[in-house]
Amino acid sequence: MHHKPPIHGNMSSDSDEEQLYKDLKGFLQADRADLRKAATEAVLQVRDLRGMEKLVQHGLVELLAKNASFSDDQVSINALKALVHLSSHGTSANQCIEDLIESGGLNRMIEIVLSSATDGPQDAWRQKVNHALSLLSNMTRTEKGAVEFVGRTLPDEAVSATDLAAEELPTKPSMELILARFLNAQYLEDDFNYDELVGDEALDGNTADPYQHFAAVLMNSTQVEAGRRFVVKIHRKDGNDQGTALLQTLLPQLRSPNPLRRRGIAGMIRNCCFDTDSSWWMLNVVNITKHILYPLAGPEELDVEEKQGLDPDLWLEGPDKKREPDHWTRLFLVESILLLCASGRKSREKLRLEKVYTVLKWADMVEEHEDVSERVYECVNFLRRDEEGTEEGSSDRLVADTYKKPSAARTVGLDEDFDDVD
């Protein structure tokens, strides 16, 4: 006999409602997989905000979290989908996240994310990993969730800012393990066309890239100091090696075909730019400007003067260059520039010489979102104004005079004929 617990319809009394949710809890804890499957399917059908609030209020979040680790793949997938929805929508979303954290949901999701791809059917594994990371991205939206996640996933030296007891620290750096999978191309389906996915819902459920939501987890984790330290910390192979930071390893993701990867990494960069102590390193060692500007650059034909100081990657593609289509990615990148502008006079001089204004000017001409245009306007105010204590027009003259010098042309590669490059 097939059982399907009803959770819709008008309740004749409070006692009827209590009994219904009591029965539903019983189904979610049943020994039989078919009963758990029926219960999770019933929860998935709840889409009205009041119904979702009731599910959270009656304590179903903890039971759904436990079902996320259930041996039956469909039960696990249903539970994960339900939790993603409950933690994404409505006034009860934050309470859902709170309940998830309190019930050990972070550790459960990390276990799923780091499970072996050989544990069962590939498609089911991809779905579970994708939804578990989506849940982790929701849980780390709050500062509490970000601190909790960073404290439980980073090596000991990265968690000094958290309040976790020593015995609660992870024995392995889970963040690094997930990062390794995020950067491993073997988990990606070859030649997947992301342009066919319309809307965030379609992107969120995409299993061609099961680790895509880790980009959002990185963005959220860098809300807290320990998360930013993890991203910008220099790793050296030996004493003579200058070393690289994870930030530098992650920058190529801004050119990923997956919009969710680009968006999350752009948000991570924006968060790292809040630390003004890192501004010089980011501008002069990482050379982050060209990475930030590449998605903002478009197919416009630039004259010789506009090309002076611009990294050739920003204009060599000519009419084939496509500007970043995702609104949030553009916003995060422009906000990154704004934060770098605000970090000090030397930073602004560097950005002026790198001709950031040229790219922003063209980008703003076709920008359709007001919030992005407003940030561009603020950046332009920083870049075009004269610094305190200098004479009128000094900022523009700095750029013009610099590129009149032959040595400057050689420094930025202008002595090469890039116009003849195919």
Phi, psi and omega per residue, in radians:
M1 nan 2.300 -3.111
H2 -1.551 2.190 3.128
H3 -1.818 2.337 3.062
K4 -2.400 1.832 -3.062
P5 -1.147 2.144 3.117
P6 -1.355 2.327 3.044
I7 -2.302 0.325 3.067
H8 -1.972 2.976 3.061
G9 1.735 2.925 -3.111
N10 -1.373 2.385 3.095
M11 -1.561 2.291 -3.132
S12 -1.329 -0.376 3.121
S13 -2.829 2.915 3.104
D14 -1.096 -0.593 -3.128
S15 -1.159 -0.623 3.082
D16 -1.105 -0.731 3.130
E17 -1.116 -0.764 3.121
E18 -1.055 -0.726 -3.131
Q19 -1.153 -0.666 -3.131
L20 -1.081 -0.826 -3.120
Y21 -1.252 -0.489 3.046
K22 -1.142 -0.745 3.103
D23 -1.121 -0.727 -3.128
L24 -1.085 -0.722 3.087
K25 -1.076 -0.673 3.111
G26 -1.088 -0.749 3.098
F27 -1.065 -0.705 -3.098
L28 -1.218 -0.250 3.125
Q29 -1.964 0.163 -3.081
A30 -1.178 2.689 3.082
D31 -1.263 -0.491 -3.083
R32 -1.456 2.279 -3.120
A33 -1.141 -0.579 -3.106
D34 -1.165 -0.558 3.105
L35 -1.258 -0.700 3.086
R36 -1.135 -0.694 3.118
K37 -1.087 -0.776 3.125
A38 -1.087 -0.696 -3.127
A39 -1.178 -0.774 -3.136
T40 -1.182 -0.598 3.070
E41 -1.139 -0.683 3.115
A42 -1.117 -0.720 3.114
V43 -1.112 -0.688 -3.137
L44 -1.072 -0.476 -3.110
Q45 -1.307 -0.276 -3.105
V46 -1.352 1.993 -3.130
R47 -2.170 -0.244 3.110
D48 -1.348 2.522 -3.021
L49 -1.072 -0.664 -3.140
R50 -1.151 -0.735 3.109
G51 -1.089 -0.688 3.114
M52 -1.147 -0.686 3.093
E53 -1.052 -0.720 -3.135
K54 -1.101 -0.725 3.130
L55 -1.040 -0.739 3.142
V56 -1.221 -0.784 -3.110
Q57 -1.065 -0.590 -3.099
H58 -1.537 0.201 2.980
G59 1.344 0.487 -3.109
L60 -1.438 -0.240 -3.098
V61 -1.063 -0.798 -3.133
E62 -1.082 -0.728 -3.133
L63 -1.183 -0.673 3.084
L64 -1.126 -0.671 3.115
A65 -1.079 -0.698 3.107
K66 -1.171 -0.657 3.116
N67 -1.206 -0.376 3.088
A68 -1.075 -0.439 3.126
S69 -1.764 0.172 -3.090
F70 -1.182 2.632 -3.050
S71 -1.167 -0.512 3.123
D72 -1.350 2.137 -3.050
D73 -1.029 -0.739 -3.067
Q74 -1.183 -0.670 3.066
V75 -1.073 -0.791 -3.138
S76 -1.074 -0.805 -3.129
I77 -1.132 -0.747 3.110
N78 -1.038 -0.790 -3.118
A79 -1.107 -0.742 3.131
L80 -1.121 -0.772 3.119
K81 -1.053 -0.753 -3.140
A82 -1.093 -0.741 -3.138
L83 -1.170 -0.676 3.089
V84 -1.045 -0.779 -3.120
H85 -1.162 -0.792 -3.113
L86 -1.121 -0.557 -3.109
S87 -1.574 0.030 -3.101
S88 -1.938 -0.390 -2.969
H89 -2.279 2.600 2.980
G90 1.431 3.010 -3.100
T91 -1.254 -0.273 -3.123
S92 -1.584 0.010 -3.074
A93 -1.046 -0.784 -3.122
N94 -1.159 -0.619 3.096
Q95 -1.186 -0.640 3.070
C96 -1.052 -0.782 3.126
I97 -1.093 -0.746 3.116
E98 -1.040 -0.810 -3.137
D99 -1.131 -0.662 3.121
L100 -1.086 -0.782 -3.126
I101 -1.136 -0.782 -3.111
E102 -1.133 -0.506 -3.088
S103 -1.633 0.217 3.098
G104 1.418 0.379 -3.097
G105 -1.099 -0.570 -3.137
L106 -1.044 -0.857 -3.121
N107 -1.139 -0.658 3.119
R108 -1.091 -0.765 -3.124
M109 -1.167 -0.675 3.122
I110 -1.103 -0.697 3.113
E111 -1.072 -0.737 3.129
I112 -1.150 -0.777 -3.110
V113 -1.073 -0.610 -3.106
L114 -1.702 0.192 3.102
S115 -1.193 2.826 -3.108
S116 -1.376 2.440 3.130
A117 -1.179 -0.217 -3.140
T118 -1.591 -0.034 3.140
D119 -1.419 1.395 3.104
G120 1.688 -3.029 -3.110
P121 -1.048 2.456 -3.107
Q122 -1.020 -0.804 -3.071
D123 -1.091 -0.750 3.130
A124 -1.112 -0.734 3.123
W125 -1.076 -0.779 3.135
R126 -1.065 -0.742 3.130
Q127 -1.092 -0.784 -3.097
K128 -1.129 -0.763 3.124
V129 -1.106 -0.770 -3.129
N130 -1.062 -0.825 -3.117
H131 -1.222 -0.636 3.122
A132 -1.121 -0.712 3.090
L133 -1.217 -0.594 3.053
S134 -1.078 -0.704 3.085
L135 -1.145 -0.715 3.102
L136 -1.090 -0.638 3.111
S137 -1.173 -0.630 3.080
N138 -1.197 -0.730 -3.098
M139 -1.171 -0.528 -3.113
T140 -1.555 0.063 3.068
R141 -1.104 -0.644 -3.139
T142 -1.479 2.688 3.137
E143 -1.071 -0.700 3.129
K144 -1.057 -0.795 -3.141
G145 -1.125 -0.699 3.140
A146 -1.130 -0.784 3.131
V147 -1.098 -0.768 -3.136
E148 -1.082 -0.788 -3.115
F149 -1.147 -0.832 3.140
V150 -1.045 -0.753 -3.122
G151 -1.117 -0.513 -3.083
R152 -1.660 -0.122 -3.031
T153 -2.134 -0.230 -3.086
L154 -1.744 2.773 3.071
P155 -1.031 2.837 -3.047
D156 -0.906 -0.717 -3.036
E157 -1.212 -0.235 -3.094
A158 -1.683 -0.014 -3.010
V159 -2.014 0.285 -3.107
S160 -1.096 -0.418 -3.105
A161 -1.475 -0.114 -3.127
T162 -1.625 2.935 -3.108
D163 -1.834 0.394 3.110
L164 -1.307 2.446 3.081
A165 -1.235 2.728 -3.077
A166 -0.996 -0.667 -3.103
E167 -1.243 -0.215 3.137
E168 -1.613 -0.136 -3.094
L169 -1.198 2.559 -3.112
P170 -1.199 2.586 3.079
T171 -1.416 -0.402 3.086
K172 -2.217 2.536 3.121
P173 -1.321 1.531 -3.059
S174 -1.034 -0.604 -3.136
M175 -1.024 -0.735 3.138
E176 -1.186 -0.615 3.118
L177 -1.166 -0.746 3.114
I178 -1.172 -0.706 3.114
L179 -1.018 -0.723 -3.140
A180 -1.069 -0.672 3.117
R181 -1.257 -0.666 3.113
F182 -1.020 -0.642 -3.089
L183 -1.604 -0.045 -3.096
N184 -1.573 2.019 -3.067
A185 -1.179 -0.253 -3.089
Q186 -1.169 -0.341 3.135
Y187 -1.514 -0.084 -3.108
L188 -1.662 2.470 3.010
E189 -1.341 2.282 -3.081
D190 -1.148 2.445 2.985
D191 0.976 0.581 3.089
F192 -1.291 2.355 -3.096
N193 -1.652 1.766 -3.113
Y194 -1.285 -0.305 3.122
D195 -1.150 -0.350 3.139
E196 -1.367 -0.260 -3.141
L197 -1.559 1.977 -3.085
V198 -1.812 2.113 3.093
G199 1.589 2.722 -3.094
D200 -1.136 -0.566 -3.115
E201 -1.097 -0.739 3.111
A202 -1.152 -0.706 3.114
L203 -1.144 -0.763 -3.098
D204 -1.028 -0.667 -3.082
G205 -1.546 0.049 -3.100
N206 -1.172 2.201 3.140
T207 -1.808 0.054 3.076
A208 -1.161 -0.375 -3.132
D209 -2.369 1.377 -3.006
P210 -1.101 -0.358 -3.118
Y211 -1.740 0.247 -3.068
Q212 -1.036 -0.641 -3.063
H213 -1.281 -0.132 3.082
F214 -1.153 -0.427 3.060
A215 -1.066 -0.730 3.100
A216 -1.199 -0.618 3.080
V217 -1.095 -0.735 3.089
L218 -1.087 -0.749 3.113
M219 -1.037 -0.828 -3.102
N220 -1.204 -0.639 -3.127
S221 -1.142 -0.540 -3.131
T222 -1.413 0.123 2.935
Q223 -1.156 -0.518 -3.070
V224 -1.846 2.689 -3.018
E225 -1.039 -0.742 -3.106
A226 -1.091 -0.636 3.098
G227 -1.160 -0.713 3.105
R228 -1.150 -0.686 3.124
R229 -1.084 -0.661 3.122
F230 -1.064 -0.689 -3.068
V231 -1.350 -0.626 -3.043
V232 -1.725 -0.066 -3.119
K233 -1.137 2.328 -3.140
I234 -1.399 2.273 3.075
H235 -1.911 2.170 -3.121
R236 -1.989 2.418 3.118
K237 -1.428 -0.576 3.086
D238 -2.666 3.128 -3.060
G239 -1.117 -0.474 -3.107
N240 -1.583 -0.177 -3.091
D241 -1.399 2.266 3.103
Q242 -1.186 -0.438 3.067
G243 1.408 2.870 3.076
T244 -2.366 2.754 3.074
A245 -1.801 2.778 3.115
L246 -1.049 -0.539 3.096
L247 -0.951 -0.768 -3.126
Q248 -1.158 -0.602 3.108
T249 -1.209 -0.524 -3.051
L250 -1.543 -0.327 -3.081
L251 -0.976 -0.660 3.120
P252 -1.052 -0.294 3.117
Q253 -1.160 -0.270 3.061
L254 -1.155 -0.235 3.111
R255 -1.916 0.233 3.108
S256 -1.129 2.562 3.053
P257 -1.218 -0.249 -3.108
N258 -1.542 2.027 -3.115
P259 -1.050 -0.563 -3.121
L260 -1.215 -0.609 3.054
R261 -1.139 -0.810 -3.117
R262 -1.082 -0.744 -3.106
R263 -1.115 -0.818 -3.111
G264 -1.124 -0.736 -3.139
I265 -1.191 -0.648 3.071
A266 -1.077 -0.724 3.099
G267 -1.149 -0.646 3.091
M268 -1.106 -0.765 3.109
I269 -1.059 -0.796 3.123
R270 -0.983 -0.778 -3.134
N271 -1.129 -0.675 3.122
C272 -1.155 -0.515 -3.138
C273 -1.236 -0.220 3.070
F274 -1.176 -0.458 3.129
D275 -1.458 1.745 -3.077
T276 -1.133 -0.400 3.124
D277 -1.158 -0.349 -3.119
S278 -1.649 -0.058 -3.001
S279 -1.063 -0.818 -3.112
W280 -1.071 -0.790 -3.135
W281 -1.072 -0.759 -3.115
M282 -1.141 -0.688 -3.078
L283 -1.385 -0.641 -2.976
N284 -1.828 -0.441 3.130
V285 -1.784 -0.882 3.139
V286 -1.326 -0.411 -3.045
N287 0.929 0.885 -2.987
I288 -1.235 -0.333 -3.059
T289 -1.008 -0.805 -3.088
K290 -1.138 -0.553 3.118
H291 -1.231 -0.684 3.120
I292 -1.210 -0.698 -3.048
L293 -1.335 -0.467 -3.045
Y294 -0.974 -0.832 3.127
P295 -1.173 -0.405 -3.107
L296 -1.499 -0.299 -3.135
A297 -1.353 2.566 -3.095
G298 -2.166 -2.838 -3.041
P299 -1.528 0.110 -3.071
E300 -1.068 2.521 3.097
E301 -1.475 2.106 -3.099
L302 -1.709 2.549 3.070
D303 -1.460 3.055 -3.049
V304 -1.036 -0.745 -3.117
E305 -1.118 -0.683 3.139
E306 -1.194 -0.540 -3.140
K307 -1.297 -0.407 -3.109
Q308 -1.067 2.109 3.120
G309 1.622 -0.309 3.115
L310 -1.383 2.425 3.014
D311 -1.066 2.310 -3.084
P312 -0.980 -0.488 3.107
D313 -1.010 -0.403 -3.060
L314 -1.419 -0.212 -3.122
W315 -2.416 -0.117 -3.096
L316 -1.130 -0.505 -3.116
E317 -1.272 -0.270 3.080
G318 1.023 -2.342 -3.076
P319 -1.189 -0.182 3.119
D320 -1.482 -0.171 -3.103
K321 -1.231 2.260 3.124
K322 -1.892 2.317 3.110
R323 -1.407 2.593 -3.135
E324 -0.921 2.111 -3.092
P325 -1.432 -0.314 -3.061
D326 -1.454 2.143 -3.092
H327 -1.018 -0.816 -3.065
W328 -1.165 -0.647 3.112
T329 -1.098 -0.783 3.106
R330 -1.074 -0.746 -3.126
L331 -1.078 -0.823 -3.130
F332 -1.079 -0.670 -3.113
L333 -1.227 -0.724 3.093
V334 -1.146 -0.669 3.084
E335 -1.127 -0.568 3.063
S336 -1.085 -0.778 3.105
I337 -1.079 -0.748 -3.136
L338 -1.052 -0.748 3.126
L339 -1.156 -0.662 3.085
L340 -1.162 -0.669 3.077
C341 -1.054 -0.676 -3.080
A342 -1.390 -0.110 -3.040
S343 -1.420 -0.171 3.080
G344 2.605 2.894 -3.075
R345 -1.087 -0.760 -3.123
K346 -1.081 -0.645 3.099
S347 -1.124 -0.743 3.135
R348 -1.131 -0.703 3.112
E349 -1.088 -0.717 3.101
K350 -1.082 -0.776 -3.124
L351 -1.176 -0.615 3.083
R352 -1.119 -0.771 -3.120
L353 -1.187 -0.444 3.105
E354 -1.515 0.130 3.026
K355 1.017 0.718 3.101
V356 -1.058 -0.632 -3.117
Y357 -1.015 -0.690 -3.109
T358 -1.034 -0.809 -3.132
V359 -1.169 -0.755 -3.131
L360 -1.120 -0.670 -3.128
K361 -1.040 -0.851 -3.125
W362 -1.217 -0.647 -3.138
A363 -1.124 -0.682 -3.091
D364 -1.206 -0.451 -3.136
M365 -1.115 -0.472 -3.103
V366 -2.002 0.084 -3.112
E367 -1.239 2.272 -3.087
E368 -1.764 -0.199 -3.089
H369 -1.839 2.233 -3.037
E370 -1.133 -0.640 -3.098
D371 -1.132 -0.623 3.089
V372 -1.187 -0.786 3.137
S373 -1.062 -0.650 3.122
E374 -1.115 -0.711 3.117
R375 -1.200 -0.651 3.081
V376 -1.054 -0.767 3.139
Y377 -1.025 -0.731 3.124
E378 -1.144 -0.702 3.099
C379 -1.081 -0.784 -3.120
V380 -1.079 -0.689 3.097
N381 -1.038 -0.692 3.089
F382 -1.168 -0.801 -2.986
L383 -1.306 -0.592 -3.057
R384 -1.627 -0.241 -3.110
R385 -1.355 2.746 3.058
D386 -1.493 2.491 -3.122
E387 -1.245 2.684 -3.125
E388 -1.031 2.306 3.112
G389 1.526 0.054 3.122
T390 -1.912 2.834 -3.100
E391 -1.426 2.840 -3.080
E392 -1.055 2.347 3.116
G393 1.452 0.090 -3.050
S394 -1.173 -0.609 -3.111
S395 -1.146 -0.793 3.114
D396 -1.157 -0.652 -3.136
R397 -1.166 -0.591 3.110
L398 -0.986 -0.800 -3.122
V399 -1.205 -0.818 -3.098
A400 -1.088 -0.786 -3.107
D401 -1.185 -0.616 -3.121
T402 -1.078 -0.746 -3.041
Y403 -1.555 0.086 2.958
K404 -1.460 -0.327 -3.079
K405 -1.464 2.301 3.119
P406 -0.994 -0.630 -3.119
S407 -1.112 -0.619 3.121
A408 -1.175 -0.688 3.124
A409 -1.074 -0.710 3.132
R410 -1.186 -0.631 -3.121
T411 -1.073 -0.712 -3.082
V412 -1.698 0.094 3.055
G413 1.463 0.319 -3.065
L414 -1.427 -0.110 3.087
D415 -1.445 -0.037 3.071
E416 -1.745 2.552 -3.095
D417 -1.533 1.415 -3.115
F418 -1.225 -0.358 -3.116
D419 -1.118 -0.402 -3.125
D420 -1.569 0.009 3.141
V421 -1.413 2.307 -3.136
D422 -1.298 nan nan
